[in-house]
Amino acid sequence: MKFEESASSGVVKQENSTTPEENAVEITDLVKTFDNGKIRALDGVSFKVPKGQLLVIIGLSGSGKSTLLRHLNGLHVPTEGSTSVLGENVSSLSRKELRSLRRDVGFVFQQFNIVGRLTCIENVLSGALGRIWGPRISALMYSKSMRTEAIEQLERVGLADKAWQRTDTLSGGEQQRVAIARTLMQKPKIVLADEPVASLDPEISGQVMDLLVQCCIEDNITVLCSLHQVDLALGWANRLIGLRAGKVVLDTPVDESLSQEDVMVVYQQLDPEGTKTSEYLDTSETSSP
């Protein structure tokens, strides 16, 4: 595998040819600071994501992965630069326009963000709230066709038999699968996944990532997913972007010629002392299927 480093930007890139494609996301010179400019979370980030791509963003804690994703659905506003999602400049949208965009952008969180006291089907049905009018107190207040659709989404993630079970009685992996089904119920064009398997053990992590990616491929959904784990990133991504201190230091497609050792070269730059290997290497004896 041959890499080259741009003299102007310092970004490590795999040599490859690209063809112009319609982009789902365009990020241009994005800068985000906190604490009156004392903390620079993102520092001149620029890249484009073609529609249908499965992009994984890797980096150590504090490298800017979550901050970057939160700009794409308007949870953060850029200090400088711009983010364009589905052709819309996110920071310039009105509240109504932003709500409309968010209907097309699903978000899978690390801590699931589901309501434990509700049943699985009620949590999944909540993913459809952006495309219907009025509040819904229980599953029976949704149309029969929507309840059927929710059951189908639960079936895709292997939980149709637990549709009417309280979500807080499920395991962590099952709760994250409910969260994925809820996101799919939204019918998004883009899915943002922020460390979706960080709180799960390696075997369950592999199963959940497999479900997420498989469903998004079937529905032709563009995915931007932040991960620590190198093996998961190599197993499911079309493309890898590496962040260090808020800057892009790696941008490469993933194919048979890209090995874990190639990516580890960049991680060694991120962690030269090797003090954070537990964040990006699976050191357990259990491997994902």
N, C-alpha and C positions, 0 to 999 in steps of 0.2 A: 504494500500500500504506500503510495507516494503522497505526501502532503507538502504544501507550500505555504509560506507565511508572507502576507502582504506587508510590504515595508511601510506603507502609509498607515495601516490600521492595526497591524499585529494580529489579525485574525487568521487562525490556522484553517485552511480550506483544502478539501480534496479536489484535485484537478478533475474537472468534468465539463462537458458541454451542456448547455441548457437551451431550451426553446421557449419563446414567449408563451405564457398561459394566462388565462383569466385568474386573477388573484382573489382569494377570500379575505386575506389580511395583508395590509401594507403598513409597516412601521418605519418611520423616517426620523432619524436623528433624535430619538426619544431620550429625554433626560427627566429624571424625577428626583427631587431632593426633599428631605425632611429636616425638621429642627432648624428652620431658617437658613437652609443651605448647608448646614454643617455635615449632614449625611447625604451622600450621593448614591442613591439606591440603583439608579440606572444612568448610564453615562454614554450617550450617543449611540443607542441601539438602533440598527436599521436592518430589516430583512422583509421579504415578501413570502407569502404562503399561498401556493396555487390551490384552487378548489379541489377537494378530495384527498389532499395530502394528509398523512399521519406523521405529524411533527412531534418529536420529544425534545424537551429542553432539559438539559442536565446541568448540574452545578452543586456546589456545597451549600449548606445553610447560609443565608445572608448574601448569596450571589445575585439575587434580584429576580428569581424565577416567579414567585408569587406576585410580586409587584408588577411584573410585566403582564401577566395574565389578567390582573385586575384592571389594567388600562383598557383591555379589549371589550369589556362590557360596562365601562363607565364607572367602576367602583373607585378608580383613581383618575385624577386629571393630570395631564403632563405639565411639568414645569417648563419644558421646552420640547419642540418637535411635535409630531402628530402620529395618530393611530387611525387607520382607515379599516373598517370592517364592513364587508359586503357593500363596498362602495360609499360608505358613510363615514365622514370625519366625526369620530365619536365625541370628542370634547366640544364640538360646536352644536351638538344636537339639543333641542329643547327637551323638557321632561317628557312630553308626549312622544316625541320622536325617539327618545332613548328607550322608553317602555316598548315601543314598537320594535326596535332593534333587538332588545333583550328577548323577545319572543322567538327570535331566530338563533339565539346564542345560549346553549345550555351550559350549565356549570356543575361539575362533579367535584365535591369538596372532600378534603382529607377526613374530616370528622362527620361525614355523611349528611348532616343537616336535615335529618328526617324527624318526624314527630313520633316519639316512641309510643304514646298512648293511642295513636291511631292505628288502624289495621293497615296491612300492606297495600291493599287495593285503594284505600283512602289516600295514602301517601302518593301512590302512583297517579291517581286521578288529579291530584293537585298540580301535576305537571301540565294539565290541560287548561288551567285557569286563565292563561293569557289569551286563549282563543274562544272563550265563552263569556257571556254577560252575567253579572250578578254573583253573589256569594253562594257557596255550597257548604252546608253544614255536615252532611253525611254522604256516603256513597250513593244512597238511594235518591239523592237530589240531582245526580247526574243522569243523563239519558242512558237508556239501555245499550245503545250503540257504543257510548263511551265506556261503560262498564265492561262491555265485551272487549273493547280495544285495550283497556287496562289489564284484563286477564291475559290477553295475547302478549302484552309486553312482559308480564310476569312469567309467562311460559317461556319466553325467549331467554330469560335469565335463570330458568329452572326453579321458579318459586310459585307456580300457579296453584299448587296444592296448599299453599300457605296464605292465599289471598286474603282470607278473613281473619287471620291471626294478628294479634297485636305485634307491632314491629319491634317493640323493646324486648320481646321474648326470643328474638333471633340472635344468632351469632354475629360477630363483627363483619365477617365476609358476606353473610346473607343480607345484613343491613345495607352494605355498600351495593349489593346487587339490586336491592329495592331502589336505592338512589339512582342507579343507572337506568332502571326501568322508568322511573319518574322523569328522568331527563329525556329518554326516548319518546315518552308520551307527549312531550312538548313539541315534537316534530321539528327539531332545530336543524339549521344548516351548518352550524359550527358547534362543536363541543370543546369547552375548556375544562381540563381536568387538572386540579392542583394537588399533586402528591396523592392520588386517589388510593394508593395501596400502602402508604407509609406506616399505617397503624396495624397492618395485617402481617401474619407470618409468611415466610417465603412461598410455601406451597399454595396457600390461599391467594397470595398476591398474583401468582401466575394465572390462576383460574379466573380471577376477577379481570385482569388485564386482557386475557383472551376473550372473555365475554364482551368487554367494552369495545375492543378493536373489531371483533367479528360483527357486532351489531352496527357499528358505524360504517364499516365497509359495505354491508348489505344495504344500508340506507343512504349511501353516498354522502356521508357527513365528513366535513373537514375536522381534524382533531389537532389540538395543541395541548400537549400533556407535559407537565413537569414531573420529573422523577429523579431520585437519587441513584437508583440501582442500575448499574451499567448493563447487566445481563438482560434485564427486562427491556431496557431501551433498545438494545441490539435485536431482541427477539420480535419486537412489534412495530418499530418505527420505519417509515420510508426515509426519514431525514433526521439528523441530530444537530442541535445547536447547543453549544456549551457556553455558559456564562461564568465570568470571574469578576468579582467586584463591580458588577453592573455593566460589564462590557462583553461583547460577543468575542470569544476566543476560539470557537470551533463552529464550522458550518459545513456539513458533509452529508451527502446521500448515504443510505445504508444499503449495502449489497454484500455478496459473498466475499468480496475482497477486503471488507472492513472487519477487522478483528477486535476483540476486547483489548488486546495489547495496544492497538492503534489509539483507542479512546483513552486507555490508561495513561498514555504519554501526556495527554492534556490534563487528566486528573492529577498527575504528579506535579504539573505546573500549578494546579489549584491548591494542592496539599503537599508541598515539597518535603515536609518532615514526616509524612505518612501518619499523622496523628488522628485523622478522621476517616480511616478506611472503612469503619463500620457504616458510614453513611452511603458509600457507593459500591461496596463489595458484599456479596452474600457469604458471610463467614460461618453460617450454620451448616450442619450436615444435611439439612433438608433442602432439596432442590425443587424448583417448579417443574411441573410436568410439561 
